[in-house]
Amino acid sequence: MSVDESSDECTYCGSDVTRHDPVYVAEDAADGGRVDVGQFCNYACLVQYVEEEGLTEGACCTVDLG
């Protein structure tokens, strides 16, 4: 996924993100820079997108509490 920088549409719902409290998502690029990969109206749209796309399936972080 990549973001059309000329568009203000939410990646999830298509609404104009500038009319809300937008959240922008970027990932690390191979060259050490950043690549914009999503823009969302707010955290609710981001959460719904992540859930519907199954983006957390198989993801796991390890925390050492000891």
Secondary structure as UniProt FT lines:
FT   TURN            5..6
FT   TURN            11..13
FT   HELIX           17..19
FT   STRAND          23..28
FT   TURN            30..31
FT   STRAND          34..40
FT   HELIX           43..53
FT   TURN            54..58
//
